Structure formats: C-alpha cells, structure tokens
C-alpha cells in the first residue's frame, strides 16, 4: 500500500470517527470527509452494551466514554396495557462480572464528542467538512473520492461510513433505497424535573403495547431524561427529525395505560423518524473500497446496537489493516469477522420489534408468561453471544496461525 496517501473515510459520524482513531492507533493516516458544515450528531440518547465498552477500550477512549455515561441499574420491560412489570435484567455486579464491562446510556452527541476530540488531538487524523462523497473511482494502487463540488481527493483506500443513505454503498452494492419498516419513532429529551416523579427510575425502561412501545432513561448525569415512543403505523416513506405536535404523538398511544401515557404528555419538541433498515448483504468490498457501520448493515433500533456495531466494525477494520499488508486479504478478513454477527443483529432487531415489543392479545400474554419465568442468569445466557463478544473472536489466533504458516 502507498504509505504517503491517507485512508479516506466518507462520513464523520460515530462510525467514521471511530474508524479514524482506530486506524491512527495502528499507525495509519486518514482523512475524514463529512458532508455537513460541522462535525456533530443529532438525535438523543443511545444505549451502550458491554460490547460497546470493549470497543471503547480497544480504540483508546474507554476512560473518556465512561466519564460521559450514565450507569443504569436494570433493563425493565413493562406491560403498557395493565402497567405491570413483565421482567427486568439486573445490571449489577453479577452482570459486570459475566460480561467484563457495564451497561450504560449516553447522549449521542456526547459519544460523538468523545471520538471527535480524540481525532482532533491525533496527528494522523485529518477532518474536512462540507465534503460530501458522491462517487468514487479507483485503480490498482489508490481510490479517489469524488465530492459533490466536483473536487477529487485521492487516498490509498476509501471507507464508506456514510450511513443509511450511503453514496458509497450505491456503487458497492447497488441495492436501491432502504427498506421502510412502517414504524414511526418520536424522540424528545426533557429536564429530569419534568419527568413524572414516580417514573424517574435508574433503568432503561420499555413499555410494550399493541403496535407501540415507549422507552425512557436518564441522561447527562441525571440532568435530562430521554423519551422515545414508537408506533407501528405503516408509514410509507422515510423521514428523519421532522418536528411534530403533541397531538400527533398521542395518536398511537390512546390505548395504553395512563401511567405510561403521561410520558408523552411530558415530552417537549417532539421530532419524528420513520425507521428504515436493509437486508443483510454479503458484499461490502469493491477493490480498494469497503463499507462500515450503517452503510454496510443498517438496522432497526430495537436491539440498541447500531452505534455499537459501527464501533465494533472500526475495531475489526483497524485490527485487520494492522495484521495484513495485503489490502485484499485485510478487507476479506474484516468482512468475514463482521458479516454474520451484524446480519444476526439486523434480523433479530426486526423480530424483536414485531414479536416482543408490539404484540397484542394471546401473543402478548404468551410473551409475558415466557419472559416472567426467566431468571437473571437465563437472560445473561441469552445475550452472551452479543455482550460477551469483542467482535474479534478467533481473529488473533487465526492471524497468528497464518503468519506462522507463511
């Protein structure tokens, strides 16, 4: 690989910046090309499983991320119709001992800022705004990003970390527009004093109801509460961050218990998203171009793993770039490490939204009975494949074996 050319990264979100800092720690210079006029993140809170903290530590930002996070005591699932608790997963010392890291929540902007500061402080990372990558060209030794203004930027390779509507994916995969789920999500962040006092739980709480659910948890050192309500209303087309009225948000939740419905009444400045994902694919690579994060495997929010999977991708790509001098081998190994794990999260996220959070009648009663019967240890076993993994299982031993064989 041509050492004097940077690795180009299309997209300055969490995945793109995590990739830049991961590569920098391995000695690779990169240039992040972000289409927005400034680097930042919109949205509200996100959840961080133990696997996210595995990635933070590998990427060298573990201490900074831990300082920004709120550590919750439980994951709670409530019945939105009768107000009862269905189950809870304790996130106590037994959980941390099992998975070697905590579970936490954080504002998306705070998480982005952790990676942004790390990139700004590292001499091997360059950052450019107003630089949307709309296309690319390549030859046997370089890849050239073509920007919206016609400028051409050449590097040794190009990482497409440009999200759900990735221009890079259009050329690598060519699978058209994202799949519209028909689920509409409304988000709000409110001061803690505006949250109903009897619901100020130190938990990530989800109220499950017919064709709808409500989520809330604390943020920013308990100064704010994150509110997310989702309604399966068969919305036909994608939307992101559209301001809406209280009256619109209430429409999908008239049938839920007052204790849960009051959360909507307390929301402020609600914004609407129509959720989209894509089917898993087996081709993330085109020569010197590779996909990462939502550009490779966009998923619904129901597993709370979108940002986590992007960070794991960054870990895996940095590891494979260091382990293999041949770019073809590095990309192939990266995709092999990530393809099935991310596909599982994509597909199970769909199933959770349909069959765990939104059922009614006998289906909901069966869900409640099955989930109430589980012990904390049962739940830990169920999520072990996800939270107990670094996303690199087998990689180090395989690379060592290959090196010895060579």
N, C-alpha and C positions, 0 to 999 in steps of 0.2 A: 504494500500500500504506500502511496505517496505521502511521506511524513510531513511535508510542509503545507499540505492542504488541510483545512479543518473538516470535521464531520458536520454536515449541515443537518439541522433539526427544524422541521417545519412544525411550528406550534409552540407557544410559550406558556401552556397550561401546566398543571401539576406533572403530567407525564413527560412533557418535553423538558422541563427544568430538572426533573429527577434524572432523566437520561443524561443531560449535560453534566450534572455534578457527578453522576456515577462514572461516566467516561473520563472526566477530568481526574478523578481519583486513580484511574488506571494509566494516566499519562497521555490521554488523547485530548487534543484541542478540538473544540466545537464552536459552532456559530448558530445561535437560536434565531429563527426568523418568525416573528409574530405579526399577524395581520393587524391587530388592534393598535391604536395610537399610544397606548401604555400597557405595561405588563400588570395584570391583576386578574382577579377571579370574581365572577358574580355568583349568586346563589346564597346558600345559607349554611346550615350545619351538615356535617358528614360524620359517619361512624368509622372508627378505626379498630378493626380486629387485631389480635396479637400478630397476625401475619404482616400488618402494616408496620408494626414496631420492629419486626425482623428486618424489613426493608429499610426503615429509617437508620437502624444501626449499621447495616451494610453500606449505606450511602453516606454515613458520617454525620447525620443530622439528628441522631437519636435524642441527645440532650435538649436541643432546641425544640424539637417537636413535643417532647414530654412537658416542657415548661408551658406550652400553649394549650395543652389538652385538659379536658375535664374528665375525671375518672369516676365513672358511674358504678353503682353497686349491683345492679341487676339489669337483665333484659326481661321486660314484662310484656306478656300478651294478655289482653283483656277482651272480654266479650262486649262489643259495642251496643248490643241489644239489651242485655239484662244488667250490665255494669259489673259483672263478676270477673275475678281473675281466672284465666284459663291455665296459665303456667308462668313460671319465672325461671330464668337461668342465673344463678348467683355468679358474680364476677369477683369473688373473694380470693383469699389466698390459695384455696384449692384449685381454682381456675388458673391463677397465675402460675402455680407450680406445675400444672399439667401442660400449659402452653408456653411457658418461659417468658411471657410478656403480658401486659394488661390489656383490657378493652377500654376504649375511651371515645369521647366525642370532641369535635373541634369545628370551628367555623372554617369553611372552605377558604376564605380569604386569608385566615391566619396560617393555614397549612401552606398555601401558595407562597406566603411571605417567607416562610422558613426556607424553602428552596430558592426563592429569588435572592435572598440575602447571601446564601451560600454561593450562588452563581456569580453574583456581583463581586464577591470577595475573592473569587478564584481566578488566577491569571490565565487559565486555559479555556475559560468560557467567555464568549462574546455574545452580546444581546442586541438585537435590532428590532425595532417596532415599525409599524406602517410597512410591513414587508410580507404581504400575503403570497404564499407559493401557490400558483395556479396550475403549474405543469412542470415537467422536468424532462431532461434529455440526459443521455449517458453514453460513455464509450467504455473501453476496457479498463480504463485507469481512473476515471472520475465520473462524478454526477453533477449536473448543472441544474439548479433550481431557477425556474422562470417566474419572476414576480409579476404581480398584477400591473405594475407600471412599466413592464417590458424589460426591466433590468435582469441581467443574468448573473447568478452567483455560483461559482464552481467550488466543489469540495471533493474529498476522496469518496464520500458516500452520502446518502440522504436518508434520514429517518423521518417517516411520516407520522408525526404525533399531533395531527391537526384535527382530531376529534370525529364526532359522528358524521359530519358532512365533509370528510376529508377529500381534498382535491387529489392527494397522492393515491388514495385508495381507488379513486375513479379509474386511474390508469393501471394500477397493480391488479385490482380485482375486477372492476367494471361491473358491479352488481346493482347499479342503479340507486334509487332513493332508499333510505332506511324504511324498515317495517314500522308502520304506525300501530301501536298497541291498542288504541281505543281507550286508554286510561289517561285521565287528566289529573295532574297534581297541582295543588295550590300551596304556596310557601309564604311564611311570614316569620319574622323574628321580633319578639316583644320584650320589653323590660321585665325582669323577674317579678317585680311588684304588680304587674298587670296579669300575671298568671294566676288562675284560681288557687287559693292557698292550699286547698285540700288535694291539689294535683302537683304540687311542687316536689315531685319525687326525684331522688337522685338515681334515675333509671332512664334507659331508652325504652319508652312505653309505646306500644301499638295497640289500638282499639280496633278489632276486626269486626266488620259487619257485612251484610249482603251488598256486594258490588261497591264496597267502600272501606276505607280504613283511615285512622287518624294516628299521627305519631307526634310525640313531644319529648324533649330532653333539654337539660341546661347547657349553656354555652358561656364562654368568656368569663371564667371564674365565677359562674353563677350570677352574672350581671344580666344575662339575657336567657330567653327560652326560645328554642327552635320549634316551630309548628309546621307540620307537613300533613296535608289532608289529600287523599286520593279517591277519585270517583271513577268507576268503570262506566263511562257514559257513551262509549263508541264514538269518540271524537274522530273525525275523518282525516285530519291533516295535522302536520307538525306545527307546534308553536313553542316559543321559549321566552319566558319573562314578560308576559303581557299583563299589564295592570288590570285588575278586575274589582268589582264591588263585593261587599259582604253578601249581598243578596244572591249573587251568582254562586258563591262558595256554599252557601247554606242549602242550595237546591238538592245536592246529592246526599244530604245528611239529615233530612227531616225525619227519617225513621229510626235514628239511633237514640240511645238513652240520653236524657238531659245532662247527666254528669259528663258525658263525652262531648255533647253538642256545645256546651258552654265554651269549649276551647276555641271553636270557630268564632264565637261572639267576641272573644278577647283579641283575635288577630287584628293586625294593622297592616295596611299597604300590601294586601294580598297580590301575588303575582301567579300567573298561570303558565304551566308547561303541559304539552301533550307528549306523553312518553313514547320514545321510539327505541328500537334496537335493530339488530341484524342477525341473520342466521350465521352460525359459525362457518368459517371457510378454512381451507387447508393451504391457501397460497397467500402468504404475507410478503413474499420476496419477489422482486423483479431486478435481477442483476445486482447493481450496487444500491438498490433502494429497498427499504424494509419498513414495515408498519409496526406501530406500537400503540398501546392504550386503546381508546375508543375508536381510533382509525382501524385497528385490527379486529377488535372484538367488543363493539358497543353492547351494553347490557342494560336491562331494566334495573331500577334502584332497589329491588326487593331483597337482595342479599347484602346490601350495603357494602359492595365490593368494587365499584367502578374505579375509584381512585386507588384502592389497594392493589388491584390487578395491574394498573398502569405503573405503579411503583415497583411491583414485582418484575414487570417487563424490563424496567430500567436496570434493575439488579442483574437480571439474566443476560441482557444485551451487553452490559459492561463486562460481566464475567466472561462471556464468550468471546468478546473482542480481545480481551487480555489473553485468553487461553489459546487462541488460534491466529496465526499470522495470515492464513488464507481467508479472505472475506467470504467466499462461498461456503467454506466449512463453518465459519463463525455464524453466519446467518442461518444455515441449516440447523446447526445445533441449538441456536436460540429458539427457532420455531419449534423444534422437537420438544424443548423443555416447556414451552408455554401453550402449545396448541390445545391439548386435551384438557388441561386444567382450566383454561379460560373458557373453553367450549362448555365444560360442565357448569361453570358459574353462569354463563349466558342462559343455558337451557333450564337450569334449576331456578334461576330468578323468575323466569316466566311461570314455571309451575307453582312457585310459592305465591305469586300474585294472584293466580287463578284459583288454586285449590286450598291454600292455607288462609290467606287474608280476606278473601271475598266470597266464600260460600254462604248459603242460606239453608234453612230447614234441616233435614236429616243429615245433610253433608256437614253442616256446621256443628251439629250435635255430635257426630262421629269424631270430627276434628277435636272438639273439646274433650271428649272421653279419652281418646288416644293420648293427647298431649298432657292431660292431667295425671295420667298414670306414670309418666316418665320421671325418674329421679334426676338430680343434677348430673350424676355420673353417666346416665343414659344420654343426656344432652351433650356432655363432653365427648362421648364416643361418636355421636352423630356428626359433630363439627370438627372432629380431629383431622380429617383429610384437608380441611381448609385452614384452620387456625394453627395447627401443629406443623405446617409446612413453611419452608422458606421459598418455595418455588424453584429451588436448585437441587432438590434431592437427586442423587445419582450423578450430578454434573461433575463434581470434583473428582470422584473416583473414576468416572469414565474418561475424563481428560487425562488423568494421570496414567491410566492404562494405555490410552492411545499414544501418549508420549513415549512410554517405555517400549511399546510395540514398534514405534518408528525408529 
